[in-house]
Amino acid sequence: MKKHNLDKMDLELYEDILDNGMKVYIIPKENVNGFYVTLSTNYGSIQDEFIPIDKLEMTKVPMGVAHFLEHKVFEQKDEVDPFTFYSERGCDANANTSNYKTTYLFSGTSSLNDCLNYLFDYVQSPYFTDENVEKEKGIIEQEIKMYDDSPYYKLYDGVIYNAFVNHPIKYPIAGTVESINKITKEDLYTCYNTFYHPSNMFLVVVGNVDPKEIIDLIKLNQSKKKFKHIDKIKIKTYEEPDNVAVELKHDYFDVQIPKVSIGYKIKNTFDLNINDFKTYLSILFNIKFGSTSEFSEQLKEEKLITGDMDISIVNTDKHVLVTLINESENVEEVIKRIEEEIKNLKITKEDFNRKIKTKKSASIFKSDSIYALNNKIMSNIINYGEVIYNEYEKIETFSYEEMNNIIKSLDLKNKTIYIIDKLDSKVDKDK
């Protein structure tokens, strides 16, 4: 077990790799009462075409399998409900699926050993039948319809769908009603056996824990289970063009105020890791359009927008999509004003340094929260493939000069606009 210092946090991180390939990260914090544990697989919604374990050819599964799996892993053959197991021991349990990972988690203040053993036991004991798969389809269908009824989800998912041409990041994480109804028990086992192999998973434990005790417990648990050796999983790569799929989409919804999302699809043409490029863009767009920006304050003062601009960012291996979302009674004017502001993306060194200082402070403040620390480790592994021990020092490498180089060469012509208008507007236009 290796020990590393987390720079500026006065904390140590213990790291180990089990014989079955699983990576374990532990951060002990003596000044807290509880713990937060996450078990993740490097498998999310975008890995929909791959070579399954023991196969030679690519297999494509329906959209939404990763999220479907997240639901079904909780189903146990002995009918013990994991949520009940954890609540009886005073712990909270949950799970989530993103584009790039699926995570099972629990937190609490007692019964850590029992809960940790059980985490491995239920996640590593899949039980899929034709009957329980069919039953789950109805539950997930209702979840998808709930998202479809939300204009904000429509704005977020819609602009991503319209921005990307080939890459599966364009599709909703939960899939569609049509796609989840195609999912079979065999699909679930194929994806589970491939992506839930310990060598594709990692555990993060943060809290008032003894690292040696945790490692010993995990090794004992895993030594009782047998796993096939697998080589690196081969996943289909996608050639994504720079242009957007749809430049303008206009929908009508039961809303009181029209809403708009503008997505700028930007290719990383710089000598930067895609996540570092994404960070620069986040800094830039937050300075220009964030809650404290002159632009945002001006539009709020003119009552053109109802609140702060929502800025979201997603990325593939080559492109970053920056999305600006807001609501307005005059979306056309908001779009016009944003486009005018986009033509002048210059920022001052003072503004840039202020954002860097904020990031430095945030990196240090993470040490106060077991949840923020755990999320930092997960994010590092997903984004960089390793833990960034000197995050404070890494933030200092972001420079105003590099930012200006990016601004000078930034290509923002590839954009998509998604407008959600009032239903009565459609009625008026149809007359």
N, C-alpha and C positions, 0 to 999 in steps of 0.2 A: 504494500500500500504506500503510494507516494503522498507527500505532504507539500502543499504550496501555500505561500502567503498571498492573500488578496490585498493588493496595493491600496493604501490609504484607508482600509476598512478595519485594520487591527483584527483580522480574522484569518483562520486557516481552512484550507480546503483539502480534504483527503480523497484521493482518487485511486480506484482499483479496477482491474479488468478480470472478470471471472473466467474460469476455464472454458465456459460455453460462449464466451465472447461478449457478454453483457458488461457495460461500463457502469460504474457506481461512483457517485460524487456525494460527499458528506461534508456539511459545514456545521460544526458544533457551536452553539451559542449558549453560554452558561447563564446569561442574564435574562432568559425568557423561560416561561413555564411550559410552553407547548412545542409542537413540531408540525412540519408540513412536508409531506412525502408525495412525490410524483413518479410514476412509472410510465415512460413514453416509448412509442415505437416511431421510427422514422418513416411513417406511412400516413399520408393524408389524401385529400380528395384528388390531387393531380396525378397520382400514380395509378392510372387506369389501364395502362397497357404495359405489360412486362413479361419476362420469362419466368413462369412459376417454378418452384422447387421441383426437382426431378423431371423437368420438361426441357425441350430443346427449342421450341418455337414461341414467339410472342402470343400472348393471350390478351384480349381486350374484355374488360368487365363493364357492366353498366355503371353509369354515373351514380355516385352516392353510396358505393359499397363500403368505403372507409367509415363513414358516419353510421351506416347500418350495422357494421361490425361493432362499433362502440356501444350501440344499444344491446346487441345480442350477447356480448361477452359477459354482461351482468346476469344472463340467464344460466342457472346452474342445474345440473342433472339431479342433485339432491334437493332441489327446490328451495334451498336456503337463499334468501334475498340479501345480497351484499349490503344494501342500504340499511336493512334491519340489523345486520351483524354489526356494522359500524356504529349505528345510533345507540345500540345496547351497551356499547363500550364508551359512550360519550364522545364519539368522533363524527365528523361530517365527511361524507364521501361524494365524489362526483366524477365526471369525465367530460372531455371535450375533443372535438376534431377540428383541425384547421386544414389549410391547403397542404401543409408539409408534415404534420405529425398528428398522432392520437395520444392522449394522455389520460391515465387513470390516477386518481388522487384521493388522499384523505388528510385530515388535520385533526388535532386534538391535544389533550394534555395527559392522557393515561392510556395504558394497554398498548403501547407502541409495538412491542414484540408480537403480540397476538395479531394486531392489525397489519403489520408488515408481512408476516407469514401468510395471512389470508389474502393480502393483495396479490402476491405471487400465485397463490393456489387458485384463486378464481380467474385471474387473467390468463393463466396457463392451463385452464381446463375448459376448453370450448365445448359447447353442447348445442349443436344446431340440428333441428329436425325440420321436415317439410311443414309440420303443423306450426311450430313456434316462429318460423320464418314468415309464413303467411299471416299469422296473427300480428306480427310486428309491422307489416306493411301498412295496415290500417292506422296504427299509431303514428308512424312517420309521415304518412299521407296527411294526417291532420296537422302535424308540425309544419310541413311544407305549405299547406294552405294558409296557415296562420301567418307565415312569412309573406306569402303572396298578397295577403290582405293588408300588409303594412306598407304604406307609401315610402317610408324611409329605407326599408329593406329593398324595395323595388328600385329606388334611386341608386343605392349602393351596388346591388347585384346587376342592375341594368346597365350601368355605365361600364362595369368590368366586361360584361358580355359583349357590349358594342365595341369595346376597345380592342379586344383580342380576336385574331382570325383563326388560328390553329391550336394554340396552347390550351390545355384543359383547365387552366385557371379561370377561363371565361365562364365555366359552369358553376352553379351553386354547390356549396359543400354537401348539402343534404341530397342533392340530385333533384330530379323532377318526379312528379307523380307517375309519369310514364316509365321513367328509368327504374325507379325502385320496385315497380311491379314486375320488372323483368328479372330481379335478383333471385337467385336460387340458393339453396343450401350448399350446393357444390361451389358456387361463386364465393361464398363466405369462407368455406374451408380452403379453397385455393389461395385466397388473399391472406387468410390467417396463417396458414402453414408457411407461406413465403415471407410475409412482413413481420410476423410476431415471433420470429426466431430470436432468441436472446442476443445474438450477435448484431441484430438490427434495433436493439432496445437499450435504454439507459434509465437508471434510477437516480433521483436526486432527493437527498434527505437534509433538511435544515431544521435546527432547533436544539433543545437541551438534550443532547444525545451523546453516547459514547461511541466514537467511530469504530473502535476495535470490536465492541460488542455487536454493532450493526453488521459489520462485514462478516463476522463469524456466523451470525444468524442467517445471513443471506447465503453464504457458501454452504451451510448445512442444508438449507431448504433446497437449493439448486442441485446439490449432489444427489438428491433422491430422485431426480428426474432425468430422463434421457432425451437428448435432442440430436437430430441428424446434423452432420457437418454440412454447411452450405458455403458456396463461393459468393462473391459479391453479386448482389441482385442486379440484374440487367433490366433497366427501365427505358422505355422508348423516349427518344429525344425529339423535340418538335422544332421545325424551322418556322419561326414566327416573323412575318414581315413587319416593316416599320409602320406601315399604314394601319389605320383602324378599320374594323369591319363595317361599322355603321357610323356615319358622321353626325346624323341627327335623328333622334327618335322622339316622337310626341305622343304621350299617353294621357288618358283621362281617368280620373280616380275620384272617389268620394272624399275630397279634401276641402278645407275652408280657404286655404291659401295655396296658390301654385308653388311648385318646388322645382329646382333645377340642379343638376349635377353636370360639371364640366370635367372631363378627364383628358389629361395631357399624357400621351404615350411617348416616352422618351427613351431612346436607345443609349446604352452606356458605351460611348466611343472613347472613353478615357482609360488611362492606365490605373484603374481603380477596381477593387473588389466591388461587386454589385451592391453589397450592403453598405459599404462606405459611400458609394455614389448615392445610394438611397438616403443616407444620413445628410449629405450635403444638400440634396433636394428638399429634405424635410426642414432643414435650417432655413434655406432660401424662401420656401413658400410660407413658412410660419412668420418670418420677418415681414414679408410682403402682404400676406393675407390673414395672418393669425389674429387672435382676439385683441392684441395690443397694437396692431398695425394702424397706421394713419388711414389706410384704405378702408379697413373694417369700421373704424370709428366714424369716418366720413359717411359711409353708406348707412350706418345705423342712425346717425344724426339727421340724415335726409329721409329717414324712415323707408329706405329702399329695401333693406333686409330686416328681418325680425329679431335676429340674434347673431351670435358669432358665426363666422364661416367655419363649417366642418371640413377639416383637411384630412384625407385618408390616403395612404400609400400602400400599394402592393407591387410585387416584383416577380419577374421570372429570372432566368439566368442571364438575360441580355437586356431586358426592358424594365423600366419603372413606370408605373401609372400613378400620377398624382391627380387626385380628385378633389374638386372644390364643390361643396354642397351647401345650399341654403334655400330659403323660401322667400318669396316676394310677390307682391301684387303686380309687379312689373318685371318679369323675368328677362324680357328682351333688353331692358335698360341695364339690368345687372350683368348680363352677358356682355353687353357693349362695354361697360365700365371695366370689367375684368380683362377683356381683350386689350383695352387701352393700357391698363396697368402692366399687362404681360410684356408690352413693347418696351418697358423700361424696368428691367429687373435689377438695376444697380442697387447695391446696399452699402452702407457705411461700415468701416472697420469697427466702429464703436458698437453698432448693432450686432455684427458678427461675433465680436468678443463677448458681448453680453449673453448671447445664446450659448457660447462655449462654456462660459462660467456657470450658466444654469445647468448644462449637461454634467459638468464636473460635480456640482453640488448634488445633483440627483444621483450620481454614481456613488457618492459617499453616503447619502441618506438611505440607500438601499440596505445598508448594514443594519438599520434599525428594524427592518421588517423581514420575517422569515419567508413571507410570500414573495416580496420583491427580490430577495436573494435567490430563491428557488427559480423564479421566472427568468432572472438574469442568466443563470446557468443553462436553463433550457433554451433560451433565445440564442446564447452563444453557440451551443452545439448545433442547433438547427441552421443558423446563419453562417457560422464559420467552421463548423466541424470540430471545434475544440473550445475549451474555456479560455476566455481572455482574463488572465490573472491581473494584468496591469491596465484595467479599463480607464482609470484616470489618466495614465500616461498616453494611452491610445487616443483619448479625446484631444489631448494636446497636440497630436500630429495633424489634426484638421486645421488647415491654414486659410487665411483670408486670400492669399495669393492663388491657391488652388481653387477657391470658390470663384474668384474672378475669371480664372481660366475656363471654368465650367460655364459661367454666365455668358462669356464671349462666344462660346461654341454651341450653346444649347439650342437644339432644334425643337421648337414647340409647335410646328405646323401640323403634326399628327394629333388631332384632338377629336373627341366625340362629345356631343351635347345630348343630354337626356332630360326632357321636360315632362313633368306631371302637372296637368292642368285640372281645373274643376270640371265636374261632369256637365254642369250647365253650359260651360264654354263649348263643349262638343255639340250639345243640342243646338246652340246658337249658330255654330258653323255649318251644321247639317241642314239648317232651314234654307 
